[in-house]
Amino acid sequence: MCAKKKQSKDPVILLIDGQCNMCHGISKFVIRRDPSAKFRFASLQSETGQRLLQDGGLSRTRLDTFIMIDNGRYDIKSTAALRTFRKLGGAWALLYTGIIVPRAIRDRVYEFIAKRRYRWFGYNESCLIPTEDVRKRFIDD
């Protein structure tokens, strides 16, 4: 008889650049595909984001990365993105097969996009204010 893997009731936290339009698009993408609200969000620039970065031993000044925190495990860059797809489930979970590509290669592609994201997608001088429905998914400072 197989033991069932224990599922945590804790939310999965995604840390995003609060000024990046691409990052806001990613947040909206995840929220639309997460009806059970297992994902929560915080801006890297927020007090909460800064505290979580410090707790994870990550740079508090490099705001060009995507971070997933799941049960105390911190994943960054391409690994965080692929694990997010896996957590979304359904057909999106198939994208997790990209994990077989060596992390150095995946992260190089990630960094190429991250360096150009403001130029390609734009940015805001301050964090966007989400709608009331979306605001519930963000962690308050």
C-alpha positions as CSV (number, residue, x, y, z in Angstrom):
1,M,0.0,0.0,0.0
2,C,1.4,3.4,-1.0
3,A,1.5,6.2,1.5
4,K,-0.2,9.4,0.3
5,K,2.0,12.4,0.1
6,K,1.0,15.0,2.6
7,Q,-0.4,18.2,1.0
8,S,0.3,21.4,2.8
9,K,-2.5,23.9,3.5
10,D,0.0,26.7,3.4
11,P,-0.2,28.9,0.3
12,V,2.5,28.9,-2.3
13,I,4.1,32.4,-2.3
14,L,5.2,34.0,-5.6
15,L,7.5,37.0,-5.2
16,I,7.4,39.3,-8.2
17,D,8.8,42.7,-9.3
18,G,6.0,45.0,-8.3
19,Q,6.9,47.6,-11.0
20,C,7.2,45.2,-13.9
21,N,4.3,44.9,-16.3
22,M,5.4,41.4,-17.4
23,C,5.3,40.3,-13.8
24,H,1.8,41.7,-13.3
25,G,0.8,39.8,-16.4
26,I,2.3,36.6,-14.9
27,S,0.4,37.2,-11.7
28,K,-2.9,37.7,-13.6
29,F,-2.2,34.5,-15.6
30,V,-1.7,32.5,-12.4
31,I,-4.7,34.0,-10.6
32,R,-7.0,33.1,-13.5
33,R,-5.9,29.5,-13.5
34,D,-5.9,29.1,-9.7
35,P,-9.5,28.9,-8.6
36,S,-8.6,27.3,-5.3
37,A,-6.3,30.3,-4.4
38,K,-3.3,28.2,-3.4
39,F,-1.0,30.9,-4.7
40,R,-0.4,34.2,-2.9
41,F,1.7,37.1,-4.1
42,A,4.1,39.7,-2.7
43,S,6.1,42.4,-4.4
44,L,9.9,42.0,-4.1
45,Q,9.9,45.7,-3.1
46,S,7.4,45.4,-0.3
47,E,8.3,44.9,3.4
48,T,6.9,41.4,3.2
49,G,8.9,40.6,0.1
50,Q,12.1,42.1,1.6
51,R,11.6,40.0,4.8
52,L,11.0,36.8,2.8
53,L,14.1,37.5,0.7
54,Q,16.1,37.9,3.9
55,D,14.6,34.8,5.4
56,G,15.6,32.8,2.3
57,G,19.1,34.2,2.3
58,L,18.5,35.9,-1.1
59,S,19.7,39.3,-2.2
60,R,17.3,42.1,-1.2
61,T,18.6,44.4,-4.0
62,R,18.5,42.2,-7.1
63,L,14.8,42.5,-8.1
64,D,15.1,40.8,-11.5
65,T,14.0,37.4,-10.4
66,F,10.9,35.3,-9.9
67,I,10.8,33.4,-6.6
68,M,8.5,30.6,-5.5
69,I,8.3,29.7,-1.8
70,D,6.6,26.4,-1.1
71,N,6.8,24.9,2.3
72,G,9.9,26.8,3.2
73,R,11.6,25.8,-0.1
74,Y,12.8,28.8,-2.2
75,D,13.1,28.3,-6.0
76,I,14.2,31.0,-8.3
77,K,14.3,31.9,-11.9
78,S,13.4,29.1,-14.4
79,T,12.9,26.5,-11.7
80,A,10.4,28.7,-10.0
81,A,8.5,29.3,-13.2
82,L,8.5,25.6,-14.1
83,R,7.3,24.6,-10.6
84,T,4.6,27.2,-10.8
85,F,3.3,25.5,-14.0
86,R,3.4,22.2,-12.3
87,K,1.4,23.5,-9.3
88,L,-1.2,25.0,-11.7
89,G,-1.9,21.4,-12.8
90,G,-3.8,20.4,-15.9
91,A,-2.1,20.8,-19.2
92,W,0.1,23.5,-17.7
93,A,1.9,20.9,-15.6
94,L,3.3,19.4,-18.9
95,L,5.6,22.4,-19.2
96,Y,7.4,21.1,-16.1
97,T,9.1,18.6,-18.4
98,G,11.4,21.6,-19.3
99,I,13.1,20.8,-16.0
100,I,15.2,18.2,-17.9
101,V,17.0,21.1,-19.6
102,P,20.1,21.8,-17.5
103,R,19.4,24.7,-15.1
104,A,22.4,26.7,-16.4
105,I,20.8,26.8,-19.8
106,R,17.3,27.5,-18.6
107,D,18.5,30.3,-16.3
108,R,20.5,31.9,-19.2
109,V,17.3,32.1,-21.2
110,Y,15.5,33.4,-18.1
111,E,18.1,36.1,-17.5
112,F,18.0,37.1,-21.2
113,I,14.3,37.9,-20.9
114,A,14.6,39.4,-17.4
115,K,17.2,41.9,-18.6
116,R,14.9,43.1,-21.3
117,R,11.5,42.9,-19.6
118,Y,11.1,46.6,-18.9
119,R,12.1,47.5,-22.5
120,W,9.7,44.9,-24.0
121,F,6.7,45.1,-21.5
122,G,7.2,48.4,-19.8
123,Y,7.2,49.3,-16.1
124,N,5.5,51.5,-13.5
125,E,7.2,53.9,-11.2
126,S,5.3,52.4,-8.4
127,C,3.5,49.1,-7.8
128,L,0.1,48.8,-9.5
129,I,-2.9,48.7,-7.2
130,P,-4.8,45.5,-7.9
131,T,-8.6,45.2,-7.9
132,E,-10.3,44.2,-4.7
133,D,-10.6,40.6,-5.9
134,V,-7.0,40.3,-6.8
135,R,-5.8,42.3,-3.7
136,K,-7.0,39.4,-1.5
137,R,-4.4,37.2,-3.1
138,F,-1.5,39.6,-2.1
139,I,0.2,39.4,1.2
140,D,-0.1,42.6,3.2
141,D,2.9,44.3,4.8
